[in-house]
Amino acid sequence: MKPPILLTVFALLSCHVPTSQAQSARDIVTKHETAKVEALEQYLASKPDAADKLEALDHIAKGLLVLGDTPKLATILEQKYALLVKGVDANLDEMIGGVVQPLMGHYLQTAEKDKGLAFLAKVKADLAPHPAAGQIAQFLESLAGQFNMPLPGNTMEIAFEDLNGHHVDLSGMKDKVVLVDFWATWCGPCVAELPNVLAAYEKWHDKGFDVIGISLDDDRGRLTSFIETKKMTWPQYFDGKGWQNDLAKKYGINSIPATFLIGKDGKVFKTNLRGEDLQNALQELLAK
């Protein structure tokens, strides 16, 4: 026997969605999901304190996700979060994966930084009693850092002592074009892209192109050996913290390679350029 909420939804759906009129598979899915969401909204409107309200909100959220209605989805996720169990008994998969991550995706998309940071602070407080509170706090911090992800037109503040003890300061590299490259020796795509970066460096370095590497390695010896073998002569930032790398956290880096091409004006020109795209951008910026 189907649960009461599903019986209600199926009954309402039976009055909708003439599939014979659909133009494509996508049309069928859209009509069914729209009808499902509307039916569940009617159900909650008639029973705002329904015992299965959380289940209803979950189904609505999934439907809105399929439909791409992110503003309404955010509202539903906020309502869903309010009903979830917090503290020691919190279901992390449901809370983090089912609510926090998609809701943060919306806040990032809409540039609602203050709202997003306030929400993350609440989640951190709500989960403080949980046995995994330390790991949760680190993860939430990485999500918060995504609000600082540099976009074209933004500036980056990067200053450090490199592996050779030399001081490196991006702000002092004006009138140069600089590729800020977040990478690691264990990152397959990073290593695969390295020949393109080396080729670009060899071709354009004398014309004002430089590279700053931000290594997410945790083994200094392995990193230095790799750099020497590959003849990577540009400065490298290394703090041995892996994914907790201070600069990676600062700029919300959650996947690598992540690159930012800085123009002579000190602002991000383009991001995540690969191969020929990097060469073309350097041609545009330096061959003048």
ABEGO torsion letter per residue (X at the ends): XBBAAAAAAAAAAAABGBAAABABAAAAAAAAAAAAAAAAAAAAAABAABAAAAAAAAAAAAAAAAAGBAAAAAAAAAAAAAABBBEAABBAAAAAAAAAAAAAAAAAAAGBAAAAAAAAAAAAAAAAABAAAAAAAAAAAAAAAAAABBBBGBBBBBBBBBAAGBBBBAAAABGBBBBBBBBBAABAAAAAAAAAAAAAAAAAAAAGBBBBBBBABABAAAAAAAAAAAGBABBBBBAGAEAABAAAAAAGBABOBBBBBBBAAGBBABBGBBEAAAAAAAAAAABX
